[in-house]
Amino acid sequence: MAVTTVAAADDSTGPTPIIESTTSQIMTIVGEAPEYFDADPDRFYDEIGAVLDQTIDWRGFAKGVMGEYASNARYRSLDDDGRKALREQLESFTTIMKSGLIRTYAKGLLAFSGSKFEIVDDEVIDPDARSASITQLVYGSGDRTYTVRYQMGRSRDGSWRLRNLIVADINLGQIYQNQFAAAAKSSGGDVAKVVAEWDISANLPEDLDSE
């Protein structure tokens, strides 16, 4: 299947059309997945990932999860070697988070084939805004309705990218940030060790894992 990816938005494009287009593309992929998933699951993950790559600020999300350990203030406090190490840690952690989240998210989506998605925001986004929150309702099976909030940020080039996701009041970025901080504290501040041992599936909130 050829995936039509979401083009990077410019200053004239708000974040809502990006979420709508991304959702439409993803649910098309999900609808076709049962035909081949058992024989070729990597195809499914790759196609979902290709869409998400155009929508998510993976580095920004990973930096947010690392919190104070990847903050600008901490970076400035380090010497050249420390800064180089931190850049490498952030790059590695971004790769780990991206791979794990794509697979976790993609697996969860299989349960929502045929579901209805509806953007409920009716507010006009300030054209000068640097951030925005888009609320979407997901109508699942058994009359279950889920609320998803997409926290969007505008990049330097004017494009809108997803920076965080809140599902049914479960703030993924905040939960992962708390877990990273706890792991860093227990390892005596050894950020490299935390990054190397990070397992996205083990750190998935139980409430989401059970959906």
Rosetta blueprint (number, residue, H / E / L):
1 M L
2 A L
3 V L
4 T L
5 T L
6 V L
7 A L
8 A L
9 A L
10 D L
11 D L
12 S L
13 T L
14 G L
15 P H
16 T H
17 P H
18 I H
19 I H
20 E H
21 S H
22 T H
23 T H
24 S H
25 Q H
26 I H
27 M H
28 T H
29 I H
30 V H
31 G H
32 E H
33 A H
34 P H
35 E H
36 Y L
37 F L
38 D L
39 A L
40 D L
41 P H
42 D H
43 R H
44 F H
45 Y H
46 D H
47 E H
48 I H
49 G H
50 A H
51 V H
52 L H
53 D L
54 Q L
55 T L
56 I E
57 D L
58 W H
59 R H
60 G H
61 F H
62 A H
63 K H
64 G H
65 V H
66 M H
67 G H
68 E H
69 Y H
70 A H
71 S L
72 N H
73 A H
74 R H
75 Y H
76 R H
77 S H
78 L L
79 D L
80 D H
81 D H
82 G H
83 R H
84 K H
85 A H
86 L H
87 R H
88 E H
89 Q H
90 L H
91 E H
92 S H
93 F H
94 T H
95 T H
96 I H
97 M H
98 K H
99 S H
100 G H
101 L H
102 I H
103 R H
104 T H
105 Y H
106 A H
107 K H
108 G H
109 L H
110 L H
111 A H
112 F H
113 S L
114 G L
115 S L
116 K E
117 F E
118 E E
119 I E
120 V L
121 D L
122 D L
123 E L
124 V L
125 I L
126 D L
127 P L
128 D L
129 A L
130 R L
131 S E
132 A E
133 S E
134 I E
135 T E
136 Q E
137 L E
138 V E
139 Y E
140 G L
141 S H
142 G H
143 D H
144 R L
145 T E
146 Y E
147 T E
148 V E
149 R E
150 Y E
151 Q E
152 M E
153 G E
154 R E
155 S L
156 R L
157 D L
158 G L
159 S L
160 W E
161 R E
162 L E
163 R E
164 N E
165 L E
166 I E
167 V E
168 A L
169 D L
170 I E
171 N E
172 L H
173 G H
174 Q H
175 I H
176 Y H
177 Q H
178 N H
179 Q H
180 F H
181 A H
182 A H
183 A H
184 A H
185 K H
186 S H
187 S L
188 G L
189 G L
190 D L
191 V H
192 A H
193 K H
194 V H
195 V H
196 A H
197 E H
198 W L
199 D L
200 I L
201 S L
202 A L
203 N L
204 L L
205 P L
206 E H
207 D H
208 L H
209 D H
210 S L
211 E L
